[in-house]
Amino acid sequence: MSAERDFDVVVVGGGLVGASAAVMLAQQGRRVMLLDRQRPTVWSSENQRDLRVFAISPGSARLLSECNVWDAISNSRAGAYQQMQITTSAGGELAFHAHQHGLRQLGWIVENNLIQSQLWGQLDNLVEITAPAEIKQLIPGDRNTRLELSDGSRIRARLLLAADGGRSTVREQLGIATSNRDYLQRALVAELQTEIPNEGVAWQIFLDTGPLALLPLGDGRSSMVWSLPSEQAETALQWEPEKLGAELTLASNNRFGPIKLASRVAGFPLQLQLAKQMRQGRVILLGDAAHQVHPLAGQGVNLGFQDVAGLAQQLTGIELQDSDAMDAALEKFERWRISENTLIARGIDGIQRLFADRPGIGGIGLSMVQRFWPLKDRFMQHACGIHPNAPQICRR
């Protein structure tokens, strides 16, 4: 049997949230190990664009800047947007402009693989990576967590971070319960070519069947996120590209002219999932392992990045061997992030329910927010991750 190895921090999951957490804590001088099932493919501008894209908020961009990757990301294939237009098929409109809120951009549409590839480039110089890795046994304790991997390796972590997604193995092994709501919808994603180029506008319309978003990719093209009832989504996935393009042109009210598909179409199920706790002993849940939300507000990965920034903030200056200080820091982190994540998740869920059940009232609500500046500005501060209760890193 191999000897047990000690680490300050072990991160399970090397997606955007796990990788950024590993970088941030390694930068604090911690000895960090990252475990993942496989290494990601290296991003290249010559490759076809990754269908999985994220709306990166200004607050998240500041976190990625602290990870020393944002300049490389923003100078690659990132679609900045300065405007956001929200409309409904029943009437009502809400518009945001970056300069009105003292911002240069409201956000950037960026490929998952581009961000992950840049973060892993930092990881190779900062942490020990084991990939592929699979956890065979997890033994939690009050002061550390022990892991046995499928290859027989044994690891002891003063702090274990579970960033292993919505179906988190760590969360399941710890028996942490979740509250769930199945939206009975699937989100269809694809890259679109439009007759009228999308020049920096994140556009969303609430249709009777669900929200449709066209997000700027920086080269005039758009990324589509179309939420449909599951059966309708399955039907749409079988349509010929010409039919889907025609349906999108109609659904978008011809805003960008005729629409053509520029990629394959993929779909994924939608649900609300909130872990009832983010901490158990010396284990912390981050990102989708702790919370999954409807994509209509583009907040999914941004909530995860705020988890990372909040944890790094709470652990600054804390010796992991100091049990009392660690308990206080982790308890404060959990209270803070559960409160914030629940507020955002339930708010997004409420919007989804409103437009699904009473679209006319939803349209009136949009128009009211449009006319009431304090509420509009507060909404945008939360969407951008720079509100007063956001982590300090995100507000710099």
FIDOZA-883267 format. One record per residue: residue number from 1; residue in three letters; z, y, x of N, C-alpha, C in turn. Coordinates in steps of 0.1 Angstrom, whole numbers, plus 5000, padded with zeros to 4 digits. Each point is the difference from the previous one (the first is absolute). Layout:
REM residues N
NUM,ALA,Z,Y,X,Z,Y,X,Z,Y,X
...
//
This chain:
REM residues 396
1,MET,5000,4988,5008,5000,5012,4992,5000,5012,5009
2,SER,4992,5010,4996,4999,5012,5008,5012,5009,4999
3,ALA,5003,5008,5011,5011,5009,5000,4998,5011,4990
4,GLU,5011,5005,4994,5000,5011,4990,4997,5013,5007
5,ARG,4991,5008,4995,4997,5013,5007,5005,5011,4991
6,ASP,5006,5010,5006,5006,5012,4993,4991,5012,5000
7,PHE,4999,5006,4988,4993,5013,4998,5008,5009,4992
8,ASP,4998,5013,5003,5006,5010,4991,4995,5000,4986
9,VAL,4986,4999,5000,4993,5001,4987,4989,4989,5000
10,VAL,4999,4993,4989,4989,4991,4998,4993,5004,4987
11,VAL,4987,5003,5001,4992,5004,4988,4992,4988,4996
12,VAL,5001,4997,4987,4992,4989,4994,4988,5007,4992
13,GLY,4988,4998,5005,4989,5006,4993,4994,5012,5008
14,GLY,4987,4998,5004,4994,5011,5009,4990,5008,4993
15,GLY,5001,5002,4986,4992,5009,4993,5003,5014,5004
16,LEU,4996,5010,4992,5002,5014,5003,5014,5004,5001
17,VAL,5008,4995,4990,5014,5003,5000,5008,4993,5011
18,GLY,4998,4987,5002,5007,4993,5010,4997,5005,5014
19,ALA,4987,5002,5002,4995,5005,5014,5006,5014,5003
20,SER,5000,5009,4990,5005,5013,5003,5015,5000,5002
21,ALA,5007,4991,4993,5015,4998,5002,5002,4995,5014
22,ALA,4993,4991,5005,5002,4994,5013,4997,5011,5011
23,VAL,4990,5008,4998,4997,5011,5009,5011,5010,5000
24,MET,5005,5005,4988,5010,5010,5000,5013,4996,5006
25,LEU,5004,4987,4997,5013,4996,5006,4999,4997,5015
26,ALA,4988,4995,5004,4999,4998,5014,5000,5013,5008
27,GLN,4995,5011,4993,5001,5013,5007,5014,5005,5001
28,GLN,5009,4995,4992,5014,5003,5001,5007,4993,5011
29,GLY,4993,4991,5007,5005,4993,5011,5006,4986,4996
30,ARG,4997,4995,4988,5004,4987,4995,4991,4989,5006
31,ARG,5006,4989,5002,4992,4988,5004,4995,4993,4987
32,VAL,4987,5001,4998,4994,4996,4987,4990,4988,5002
33,MET,5001,4991,4990,4990,4989,4999,4993,5002,4987
34,LEU,4987,4997,5000,4992,5000,4987,4994,4986,4998
35,LEU,5002,4995,4988,4995,4987,4996,4990,5002,4989
36,ASP,4988,4993,5002,4990,5000,4989,4992,4988,5001
37,ARG,4993,4997,4989,4993,4987,4999,4987,5001,5009
38,GLN,4995,5012,5002,4988,5001,5009,4999,5014,5004
39,ARG,4992,5002,5011,4997,5013,5005,4989,5006,4991
40,PRO,5000,5013,4997,4989,5006,4993,4987,5001,5008
41,THR,4989,5000,4993,4987,5002,5007,5000,5015,5006
42,VAL,4994,5002,5011,4999,5013,5006,4990,5008,4992
43,TRP,5004,5012,4996,4991,5009,4993,4989,5006,5009
44,SER,4988,5001,4994,4989,5006,5007,4991,5008,4990
45,SER,4996,5012,5005,4991,5008,4991,4987,4993,4997
46,GLU,4997,4990,5007,4987,4993,4998,5002,4990,4988
47,ASN,5012,4996,4997,5003,4991,4989,4998,5006,4987
48,GLN,4997,4992,4990,5000,5005,4986,5014,5005,4996
49,ARG,5001,5010,4992,5013,5006,4996,5008,4990,4993
50,ASP,5013,4999,5003,5010,4992,4994,5001,5005,4985
51,LEU,4999,4990,4991,5001,5004,4985,5014,5005,4997
52,ARG,5010,4995,5007,5014,5004,4998,5002,5013,5007
53,VAL,5001,5011,4992,5003,5013,5005,5012,5005,4994
54,PHE,5006,5010,5007,5013,5006,4995,4998,5015,5000
55,ALA,5007,5007,4990,5001,5014,5000,5012,5004,5008
56,ILE,4998,5005,5012,5011,5003,5009,5004,5014,4997
57,SER,5013,5002,4997,5005,5013,4997,5003,5008,5012
58,PRO,5002,5013,4999,5003,5008,5012,5013,4995,5006
59,GLY,5010,4996,4992,5013,4995,5006,4997,4987,5008
60,SER,4992,4991,4995,4997,4988,5007,4992,5003,5013
61,ALA,4991,5010,4999,4993,5003,5012,5009,5005,5011
62,ARG,5011,5007,4996,5010,5004,5010,5007,4988,5006
63,LEU,5003,4990,4992,5006,4988,5006,4991,4994,5010
64,LEU,4987,4998,4996,4990,4994,5009,4998,5008,5012
65,SER,5002,5013,4999,4999,5009,5012,5012,4996,5010
66,GLU,5012,4998,4994,5011,4996,5008,4998,4987,5007
67,CYS,4991,4991,4994,4997,4987,5006,4988,5002,5010
68,ASN,4996,5012,5002,4989,5003,5010,4987,4994,4996
69,VAL,4997,4999,4987,4987,4994,4996,4992,5009,4991
70,TRP,5006,5011,4994,4993,5007,4990,4987,5007,5005
71,ASP,5001,5006,5012,4988,5007,5006,4988,4990,5000
72,ALA,5002,4988,5005,4990,4990,5001,4995,4996,4987
73,ILE,5009,4999,4990,4996,4996,4986,4991,5012,4994
74,SER,5006,5012,5000,4993,5011,4993,4987,5004,5007
75,ASN,4998,4997,5012,4988,5002,5007,4990,4989,4999
76,SER,5003,4989,4993,4991,4989,4998,4994,5001,4986
77,ARG,5004,4991,4991,4993,5000,4987,5010,5002,4989
78,ALA,5005,5013,5000,5010,5004,4990,4994,5011,4991
79,GLY,5000,4998,4987,4995,5009,4990,5010,5010,4995
80,ALA,5001,5012,5005,5009,5010,4996,4997,5005,4986
81,TYR,5010,5003,4992,4997,5007,4987,5009,5011,4998
82,GLN,4994,5011,4996,5008,5013,4997,5002,5002,4986
83,GLN,4994,4992,4991,5001,5002,4986,5003,4987,4993
84,MET,5007,5001,4989,5003,4988,4991,4997,5004,4986
85,GLN,4992,4993,4993,4996,5003,4986,5004,4988,4992
86,ILE,5008,5002,4990,5005,4989,4990,4995,5004,4986
87,THR,4993,4992,4994,4996,5002,4986,5002,4988,4991
88,THR,4998,5002,4987,5001,4988,4991,4988,5000,4991
89,SER,4997,4989,4995,4989,4999,4990,5003,5006,4987
90,ALA,5013,5003,4998,5005,5006,4987,5002,5015,5002
91,GLY,4996,5006,5011,5002,5014,5003,5013,5002,5008
92,GLY,5000,5012,5006,5011,5004,5009,4996,4998,5015
93,GLU,5004,5010,5008,4996,4999,5014,5012,5006,5009
94,LEU,5001,4995,5012,5010,5004,5009,4993,5001,5014
95,ALA,5000,5011,5007,4994,5002,5012,5009,5005,5011
96,PHE,4999,4995,5012,5008,5004,5011,4991,5005,5012
97,HIS,5004,5010,5006,4992,5005,5012,5010,5002,5011
98,ALA,4997,4995,5012,5009,4999,5011,5005,5014,5004
99,HIS,4991,5010,5000,5005,5014,5005,5010,5006,4990
100,GLN,5000,4996,4988,5010,5005,4990,5014,4995,5003
101,HIS,5001,4989,5007,5013,4994,5003,5003,5001,5015
102,GLY,4993,5009,5007,5003,5003,5014,4996,4989,5009
103,LEU,4990,4992,4996,4995,4988,5008,4986,5001,5004
104,ARG,4996,4994,5011,4986,5000,5004,4993,4989,4993
105,GLN,5007,4989,4998,4994,4988,4993,5010,4995,4990
106,LEU,4996,4994,4989,5009,4993,4991,5002,4985,5005
107,GLY,4990,4995,5008,5001,4987,5005,4987,4995,5006
108,TRP,5000,4988,5004,4989,4994,5007,4998,4986,4995
109,ILE,4987,4996,4997,4997,4986,4997,4997,4992,5012
110,VAL,5007,4990,5004,4999,4993,5012,5000,4985,4998
111,GLU,4992,4993,5008,5000,4986,4999,5012,4993,5006
112,ASN,5005,4990,4993,5011,4992,5004,4998,4995,5015
113,ASN,4989,4995,5003,4998,4994,5013,5000,5010,5011
114,LEU,4995,5012,4997,5001,5011,5010,5014,5003,5004
115,ILE,5008,5002,4990,5014,5004,5003,5008,4989,5007
116,GLN,4998,4988,4995,5007,4988,5006,4995,4998,5014
117,SER,4987,5001,5003,4995,4998,5013,5006,5010,5010
118,GLN,5002,5013,4996,5005,5010,5009,5015,4997,5002
119,LEU,5007,4996,4990,5015,4997,5001,5002,4988,5009
120,TRP,4992,4990,4999,5001,4988,5009,4997,5004,5014
121,GLY,4991,5010,5002,4997,5004,5014,5013,5006,5006
122,GLN,5008,5007,4992,5013,5005,5005,5010,4988,5002
123,LEU,5000,4991,4991,5010,4989,5001,4998,4992,5013
124,ASP,4988,4998,5004,4998,4992,5012,5007,5005,5012
125,ASN,5003,5013,5000,5007,5007,5012,5015,5002,4997
126,LEU,5005,4997,4988,5013,5003,4997,5009,4988,4996
127,VAL,4994,4990,4994,5008,4989,4994,4995,4987,5004
128,GLU,5008,4990,4998,4995,4986,5002,4995,4995,4987
129,ILE,4987,4995,5000,4994,4995,4988,4998,4985,5001
130,THR,5004,4994,4989,4997,4985,4998,4991,4999,4988
131,ALA,4988,4996,5003,4990,4998,4989,4989,4990,5005
132,PRO,4999,4989,4993,5006,4997,4987,5014,4996,5001
133,ALA,5008,5003,4989,5014,4996,4999,5003,4997,4986
134,GLU,5008,4989,4998,5005,4997,4986,5014,4996,5001
135,ILE,5008,5006,4991,5014,4998,4999,5003,4987,4993
136,LYS,5007,4991,5008,5004,4987,4994,5014,5001,4994
137,GLN,5009,5008,5006,5013,5001,4994,5006,5014,5003
138,LEU,5007,5005,4991,5006,5014,5001,5015,4998,4997
139,ILE,5009,5004,5009,5014,4999,4998,5006,5014,5001
140,PRO,5003,5006,4988,5006,5014,5001,5014,5000,5004
141,GLY,5005,5011,5006,5014,5001,5003,5004,5015,4998
142,ASP,5013,5002,5002,5005,5014,4998,4996,5009,5011
143,ARG,4998,4995,5012,4997,5009,5012,4986,4997,5006
144,ASN,4994,4989,4996,4986,4997,5005,4994,4990,4991
145,THR,4987,4997,5003,4993,4990,4992,4993,4991,5010
146,ARG,5001,4987,4997,4994,4990,5009,4987,4995,4993
147,LEU,4990,4998,5009,4987,4994,4995,4996,4989,5008
148,GLU,4994,4990,4994,4994,4989,5007,4985,5000,4996
149,LEU,4991,5000,5009,4986,5000,4997,4994,4986,5000
150,SER,4989,4999,4994,4994,4986,4999,4996,4994,5013
151,ASP,4999,5008,5011,4997,4995,5013,5013,4996,5008
152,GLY,5012,5001,4993,5013,4997,5006,5007,5011,5006
153,SER,4993,5012,5001,5007,5012,5006,5012,5004,4992
154,ARG,5010,5004,5006,5012,5005,4993,5003,5014,5004
155,ILE,5003,5009,4990,5001,5014,5003,5012,5005,4992
156,ARG,5007,5009,5007,5012,5007,4993,4997,5015,5000
157,ALA,5001,5006,4988,4997,5015,4999,5012,5007,4995
158,ARG,5003,5011,5006,5011,5009,4995,4996,5006,4987
159,LEU,4986,5002,4999,4995,5006,4987,4987,4993,4998
160,LEU,4998,4995,4988,4988,4993,4996,4993,5009,4989
161,LEU,4987,5003,5002,4993,5008,4990,4989,4992,4994
162,ALA,5001,4998,4987,4990,4992,4992,4989,5010,4995
163,ALA,4989,4999,5006,4988,5008,4995,4989,4990,4998
164,ASP,5003,4989,4993,4990,4989,4999,4994,5000,4986
165,GLY,4999,5011,4993,4992,5001,4988,5007,4997,4987
166,GLY,4992,5002,4989,5006,4998,4987,5005,4986,4997
167,ARG,4995,4990,5007,5005,4986,4999,5009,4997,5012
168,SER,5008,5009,5004,5008,4999,5012,5008,4987,5001
169,THR,4997,4992,5010,5007,4988,5003,5015,5003,5004
170,VAL,5002,5010,5007,5014,5004,5004,5008,5003,4987
171,ARG,4994,5008,4991,5007,5004,4988,5003,4987,4991
172,GLU,4991,4991,5000,5002,4988,4992,5011,4991,5006
173,GLN,4999,4999,5013,5010,4991,5007,5014,5006,4998
174,LEU,5002,5013,4999,5013,5007,4999,5004,5000,4985
175,GLY,4991,4996,4991,5003,5000,4986,5002,5013,4994
176,ILE,4993,5010,5005,5001,5014,4994,4991,5001,4988
177,ALA,5006,5003,4989,4992,5001,4987,4992,5012,4999
178,THR,4990,4999,4991,4991,5012,4998,4999,5002,4985
179,SER,4997,5012,4996,4996,5003,4986,4985,5002,5000
180,ASN,4993,4994,4991,4985,5000,5000,4994,5004,4987
181,ARG,4988,5006,5001,4992,5002,4988,4986,4997,5004
182,ASP,4994,4990,4993,4986,4997,5002,4991,5009,4992
183,TYR,4992,5008,5006,4992,5010,4992,4988,4993,4993
184,LEU,4998,4987,5003,4989,4993,4994,4986,5007,5002
185,GLN,5000,5006,5012,4988,5007,5005,4996,4995,5014
186,ARG,4988,5002,5003,4995,4998,5014,4994,5013,5005
187,ALA,5001,5004,5012,4994,5011,5006,4987,4996,5007
188,LEU,4989,5005,4996,4988,4997,5007,4997,5011,5011
189,VAL,4997,4996,5012,4998,5009,5011,4986,4997,5006
190,ALA,4993,5011,5004,4987,4999,5006,4997,5014,5006
191,GLU,4990,5000,5009,4994,5012,5005,4988,5004,4992
192,LEU,4999,5013,4997,4990,5005,4991,4991,5011,5007
193,GLN,4987,4999,4997,4991,5011,5004,4996,5008,4987
194,THR,5003,5013,5000,4997,5008,4989,4989,5010,5003
195,GLU,4992,5004,4990,4989,5009,5002,5006,5014,5005
196,ILE,5011,5004,4994,5006,5012,5004,5012,4996,5010
197,PRO,4999,5004,5012,5010,4995,5010,5014,5005,4996
198,ASN,5010,4992,5003,5014,5003,4997,5005,5008,5012
199,GLU,5002,5013,4998,5004,5009,5012,5014,5004,4999
200,GLY,5009,4990,5002,5014,5003,5002,5008,5002,4987
201,VAL,4996,4992,4989,5008,5001,4988,5004,4986,4996
202,ALA,5013,4998,4998,5006,4988,4995,5000,5001,4984
203,TRP,4991,4992,4994,4998,5002,4986,5005,4988,4992
204,GLN,5007,5002,4989,5004,4989,4992,4999,5004,4985
205,ILE,4995,4990,4992,4999,5002,4986,5008,4988,4993
206,PHE,5008,5004,4990,5007,4990,4992,4991,4996,4989
207,LEU,4995,4988,5001,4991,4994,4989,5009,4992,4990
208,ASP,4994,4996,4989,5007,4992,4990,5004,4987,5006
209,THR,4992,4995,5010,5003,4987,5006,5009,5000,5012
210,GLY,5002,5013,5005,5008,5001,5012,4994,5011,5010
211,PRO,5007,5004,5010,4996,5011,5009,4989,4995,5009
212,LEU,4990,5010,5002,4989,4998,5010,5002,5011,5010
213,ALA,5000,4996,5013,5001,5010,5011,4988,4999,5009
214,LEU,4994,5012,5004,4990,5000,5010,5006,5009,5011
215,LEU,5001,4994,5012,5008,5006,5011,4990,5003,5011
216,PRO,5000,5012,5006,4990,5003,5011,5003,4993,5013
217,LEU,4989,4994,5005,5000,4993,5013,4996,5008,5012
218,GLY,4996,5013,4998,4997,5008,5011,4986,5001,5004
219,ASP,4991,4991,4994,4986,5001,5003,4992,5002,4987
220,GLY,5006,5005,4990,4994,5002,4987,5001,4988,4991
221,ARG,5004,4989,5005,5002,4988,4992,5014,5001,4994
222,SER,5003,4991,4990,5013,4999,4994,5005,4986,5000
223,SER,5013,4999,5000,5007,4987,4998,5004,4999,4985
224,MET,4996,4989,4993,5004,4999,4986,5012,4991,4999
225,VAL,5009,5005,4991,5012,4992,4996,4999,5001,4984
226,TRP,4996,4989,4994,4998,4999,4986,5010,4990,4994
227,SER,5010,5004,4992,5010,4991,4994,4995,4997,4986
228,LEU,4999,4987,4998,4995,4995,4987,5009,4988,4996
229,PRO,5000,4998,4986,5007,4988,4995,4994,4988,5007
230,SER,5008,4990,5003,4996,4989,5009,4988,4993,4996
231,GLU,4998,4997,4986,4988,4993,4996,4988,5009,5002
232,GLN,5001,5013,4997,4988,5009,5002,4997,5001,5015
233,ALA,5010,5000,5008,4998,5001,5015,4993,4987,5005
234,GLU,5004,4989,4995,4993,4987,5004,4985,5001,4996
235,THR,4998,5005,4988,4986,5001,4995,4992,5010,5009
236,ALA,5006,5011,5003,4993,5010,5008,4997,4995,5014
237,LEU,5009,4991,5006,4997,4995,5013,4988,4991,5000
238,GLN,4995,4996,4988,4988,4991,4999,4988,5008,4998
239,TRP,5001,5013,4997,4988,5008,4997,4991,5002,5013
240,GLU,4988,5001,4997,4990,5004,5011,5003,5014,5005
241,PRO,4998,5003,5012,5003,5013,5006,4994,5012,4991
242,GLU,4988,4998,4995,4994,5011,4992,5007,5002,4988
243,LYS,5005,4990,4993,5008,5002,4988,5013,5007,5003
244,LEU,5007,4995,5010,5013,5006,5003,4998,5015,5004
245,GLY,4989,5003,5007,4997,5014,5004,4998,5009,4987
246,ALA,4993,4994,4991,4997,5007,4987,5012,5002,4992
247,GLU,5009,4990,5000,5013,5002,4992,5009,5010,5007
248,LEU,5000,5001,5013,5008,5010,5007,4994,5014,4998
249,THR,4987,5001,4999,4994,5013,4998,5004,5005,4986
250,LEU,5000,4991,4990,5004,5004,4987,5015,5003,4999
251,ALA,5008,4991,5006,5015,5002,5000,5004,5013,5007
252,SER,4992,5004,5010,5004,5013,5008,4993,5012,4993
253,ASN,4994,4998,4989,4994,5011,4993,4989,5007,5008
254,ASN,4993,4992,5009,4989,5004,5008,5004,5012,5010
255,ARG,5013,5000,5003,5005,5011,5008,4994,5001,5014
256,PHE,4997,4988,5006,4993,4999,5013,4986,4995,4999
257,GLY,4994,5001,4988,4987,4995,4998,5000,4984,5000
258,PRO,4988,4994,5001,4999,4986,5000,5008,4994,5011
259,ILE,5007,4989,4997,5008,4993,5010,4994,4987,5004
260,LYS,5000,4997,5013,4996,4987,5005,5011,4994,5008
261,LEU,5001,4986,5000,5010,4993,5008,4995,5001,5015
262,ALA,5009,5002,5009,4997,4999,5014,5007,4989,5008
263,SER,5007,4991,4992,5007,4990,5006,5002,4989,4989
264,ARG,5007,4989,5004,5004,4990,4990,5011,5006,4992
265,VAL,5004,4993,4989,5011,5004,4992,5011,4990,5001
266,ALA,5012,5005,5001,5012,4991,5001,5010,5004,4989
267,GLY,5009,4991,4996,5010,5003,4990,5013,4994,5003
268,PHE,5011,5007,4996,5013,4995,5002,5009,5003,4989
269,PRO,5010,4991,4996,5008,5003,4989,5010,5011,5002
270,LEU,5004,5006,4989,5010,5011,5001,5013,4997,4993
271,GLN,5011,5004,5007,5013,4998,4994,5009,5011,5006
272,LEU,5011,5002,4992,5012,5007,5005,5010,4990,5004
273,GLN,5005,5002,5013,5010,4991,5005,5010,5008,5008
274,LEU,5013,4999,4996,5010,5007,5008,5011,4990,5003
275,ALA,5003,4999,5013,5011,4992,5005,5013,5007,4995
276,LYS,5010,4992,4996,5012,5005,4995,5010,5005,5011
277,GLN,4996,4996,5012,5007,5005,5012,4990,5000,5011
278,MET,5002,5010,5009,4992,5001,5012,5007,4995,5013
279,ARG,5013,4997,4998,5008,4995,5012,5008,4988,4996
280,GLN,5001,4991,5009,5010,4989,4999,5004,4997,5014
281,GLY,5013,5004,5003,5005,4998,5014,4992,5009,5010
282,ARG,4995,4993,5009,4992,5007,5011,4985,4998,4997
283,VAL,4996,4998,4988,4986,4999,4996,4996,5012,4991
284,ILE,4989,5006,5003,4995,5011,4992,4986,4997,4995
285,LEU,4997,5003,4987,4987,4998,4994,4992,5013,5001
286,LEU,4988,5000,5004,4992,5012,5001,4986,4998,4993
287,GLY,4995,5011,4995,4986,5000,4994,4999,4991,4988
288,ASP,4989,4992,4999,4997,4992,4989,5011,4989,4998
289,ALA,5007,4996,5010,5010,4990,4999,5011,5006,4991
290,ALA,5002,5013,4999,5010,5007,4992,4995,5006,4987
291,HIS,4987,5004,5000,4995,5007,4989,4984,4999,4999
292,GLN,4995,4997,4989,4986,5001,4997,4997,5008,4988
293,VAL,4991,5009,5000,4997,5009,4989,4986,5000,4997
294,HIS,4997,5005,4988,4986,5002,4995,4993,5010,5009
295,PRO,4987,4997,5004,4993,5009,5009,4995,5013,4995
296,LEU,5003,5003,4987,4994,5012,4994,5004,5013,5007
297,ALA,5012,5000,5007,5004,5012,5007,4998,4999,5015
298,GLY,4995,4989,5005,4998,4998,5014,5012,5001,5009
299,GLN,5012,4995,4994,5012,5001,5007,5005,4988,5008
300,GLY,4993,4988,4998,5005,4988,5005,5004,5000,5015
301,VAL,4991,5002,5008,5003,4999,5015,5008,5012,5004
302,ASN,4998,5012,4993,5008,5012,5004,5015,4998,4997
303,LEU,5004,4992,4990,5014,4997,4998,5005,4991,5011
304,GLY,4991,4991,5005,5004,4992,5011,5002,5008,5013
305,PHE,4991,5009,5002,5002,5009,5012,5012,5008,4999
306,GLN,5004,5004,4988,5012,5008,4999,5012,4991,5002
307,ASP,5000,4987,4996,5010,4991,5004,5002,5000,5015
308,VAL,4989,4999,5007,5001,4999,5015,5006,5013,5006
309,ALA,4995,5011,4995,5005,5013,5005,5015,5002,4997
310,GLY,5004,4995,4988,5014,5001,4996,5009,4991,5008
311,LEU,4995,4988,5003,5008,4991,5009,5001,5005,5014
312,ALA,4989,5005,5005,5001,5006,5014,5009,5012,5001
313,GLN,5000,5008,4989,5009,5011,5000,5015,4996,4999
314,GLN,5003,4990,4992,5014,4996,4999,5005,4993,5012
315,LEU,4991,4993,5008,5004,4993,5012,5000,5008,5012
316,THR,4995,5012,5000,5000,5009,5011,5014,5002,5006
317,GLY,5002,4997,5013,5012,5001,5006,5011,4990,4997
318,ILE,4996,4990,4992,5009,4989,4997,4999,4988,5009
319,GLU,5011,4995,5006,5000,4988,5008,5001,4988,4990
320,LEU,4990,4991,5002,5000,4989,4990,5012,4991,5002
321,GLN,5007,5000,5011,5012,4992,5002,5012,5006,4993
322,ASP,4999,5013,4996,5011,5007,4993,4999,4996,4985
323,SER,5008,4990,4996,4999,4994,4987,5003,5011,4989
324,ASP,5010,5008,5002,5004,5009,4990,4989,5011,4998
325,ALA,4994,5005,5011,4989,5010,4999,4988,4994,4994
326,MET,4997,4987,5003,4988,4994,4995,5002,4998,4985
327,ASP,5012,4995,4995,5002,4998,4986,4998,5014,4992
328,ALA,5006,5010,5006,4999,5013,4993,4985,5005,5000
329,ALA,4993,4998,5011,4986,5005,5000,4991,4992,4991
330,LEU,5002,4987,4999,4991,4991,4992,5004,5002,4985
331,GLU,5013,5002,4997,5004,5003,4986,4994,5013,4995
332,LYS,5000,5010,5009,4994,5013,4996,4985,4999,4998
333,PHE,4994,4992,5009,4985,4998,4999,4997,4993,4986
334,GLU,5007,4990,4997,4997,4993,4988,5002,5008,4987
335,ARG,5011,5008,5000,5002,5008,4988,4989,5010,4999
336,TRP,4997,5006,5011,4990,5011,5000,4986,4995,4996
337,ARG,4995,4989,5006,4987,4995,4997,4999,4993,4987
338,ILE,5010,4993,4996,4999,4994,4986,4999,5011,4990
339,SER,5008,5010,5001,4999,5011,4991,4986,5007,4999
340,GLU,4995,5003,5012,4987,5007,5001,4989,4990,4995
341,ASN,5000,4988,5005,4989,4991,4996,5000,4997,4985
342,THR,5012,4998,4994,5001,4998,4986,4996,5012,4992
343,LEU,5003,5012,5004,4996,5012,4993,4984,5000,5000
344,ILE,4994,4998,5011,4985,5001,5001,4994,4988,4992
345,ALA,5005,4988,5002,4994,4988,4994,5001,5001,4984
346,ARG,5012,5004,4995,5002,5002,4986,4991,5011,4994
347,GLY,4999,5011,5008,4992,5011,4996,4985,4996,4999
348,ILE,4995,4992,5010,4986,4995,4999,4999,4991,4988
349,ASP,5009,4991,4998,5000,4991,4989,5000,5007,4987
350,GLY,5008,5011,4999,5000,5008,4988,4986,5006,4997
351,ILE,4994,5005,5010,4986,5006,4999,4990,4990,4995
352,GLN,5001,4988,5006,4991,4989,4996,5002,4996,4985
353,ARG,5013,4999,4996,5003,4997,4986,4995,5011,4991
354,LEU,5002,5012,5004,4996,5011,4991,4985,5000,4997
355,PHE,4992,4999,5011,4986,5001,4999,4994,4987,4993
356,ALA,5007,4989,5002,4995,4988,4994,5003,5000,4985
357,ASP,5012,5005,4996,5004,5000,4986,4996,5012,4992
358,ARG,5001,5012,5006,4998,5012,4993,4992,5010,5009
359,PRO,4987,4997,5002,4992,5009,5009,4999,5014,4996
360,GLY,5001,5003,4987,4999,5014,4995,5012,5008,5005
361,ILE,5012,4994,4999,5012,5006,5005,4999,5002,5015
362,GLY,4995,4990,5007,4998,5001,5014,4992,5012,5004
363,GLY,4989,5002,4993,4991,5011,5003,5007,5013,4998
364,ILE,5008,5001,4989,5008,5012,4998,5010,5003,5011
365,GLY,5006,4989,5005,5009,5001,5011,4994,5005,5013
366,LEU,4987,4995,5003,4993,5006,5011,4998,5015,4999
367,SER,4996,5004,4989,4997,5014,4998,5013,5009,5001
368,MET,5011,4994,4995,5013,5007,5002,5004,5002,5014
369,VAL,4999,4989,5008,5003,5000,5014,4991,5011,5007
370,GLN,4987,5000,4996,4991,5009,5006,5004,5015,4999
371,ARG,5006,5003,4989,5004,5013,4997,5014,5004,5005
372,PHE,5008,4990,5004,5014,5002,5004,5001,4998,5015
373,TRP,4999,5011,5008,4999,4999,5014,5012,4993,5007
374,PRO,5013,5003,4996,5011,4993,5007,4999,4985,4999
375,LEU,4997,4995,4988,4998,4985,4998,4988,4995,5008
376,LYS,4989,5007,5000,4988,4996,5007,5003,4999,5015
377,ASP,5007,5010,5005,5003,5001,5015,5009,4988,5004
378,ARG,5010,4998,4991,5010,4989,5003,4993,4986,5000
379,PHE,4991,4999,4990,4992,4987,4999,4992,4998,5013
380,MET,4994,5011,5005,4992,4999,5012,5008,4997,5013
381,GLN,5012,5006,5000,5009,4998,5012,5004,4985,5000
382,HIS,5002,4994,4989,5003,4986,5000,4988,4991,5003
383,ALA,4989,5004,4995,4987,4992,5003,4997,5001,5015
384,CYS,5003,5011,5006,4997,5002,5014,5011,4995,5009
385,GLY,5011,4996,4995,5011,4995,5008,5007,5010,5008
386,ILE,5001,5013,4995,5006,5011,5008,5011,5007,4992
387,HIS,5005,4993,4989,5010,5006,4992,5013,5001,5007
388,PRO,5010,5008,4995,5012,5002,5008,5008,4987,5003
389,ASN,4999,4990,4992,5007,4987,5003,4992,4990,5008
390,ALA,4989,5004,5004,4992,4991,5009,5006,5000,5014
391,PRO,4997,4989,5008,5005,5000,5013,4996,5012,5009
392,GLN,5008,5004,5009,4997,5011,5008,4987,4999,5007
393,ILE,4997,4989,5005,4987,4998,5008,4988,5004,4991
394,CYS,5001,4996,4987,4988,5003,4991,4999,5015,4996
395,ARG,5011,5007,5002,5000,5014,4996,4997,5010,5011
396,ARG,4999,4995,5013,4998,5009,5011,4986,5006,4999
//
